[in-house]
C-alpha cells in the first residue's frame, strides 16, 4: 500500500470519527482495516450477485431481512472443478 493511500485512509477514518484516537497498533488493526472493508464491500456485493446469477450460490432472505448465501449443491462438482483449475493456473509460471 502506498504512503498516500495509508494517509488517505487514516484521514478518512478520522473525518468519519472526529473524536477517535488510538495507538499505532490500534490504527493498523482497526482504522485501516475498517477502511479496507468499506472499500471492498461493494466489490463483494457485486461478486455475490454474479455467483447467484450463475447459480453457483443460493441466496435466502431471513426473517430479519438479511440475505444469507450458501453453495448450490447442484453445482458442487462444477465449483470443485473451477477451483482446481484456478489453483492450477495460479501455480503455473
Secondary structure, DSSP 8 states (H G I E B T S, - for coil): --HHHHHHHHHHHHHHSTT----HHHIIIIIIHHHHHHHHHHHHHHHHHHHHHTTSEEEEE-TTS-EEEEE-GGGHHHHHHHHHHHHHHHH--
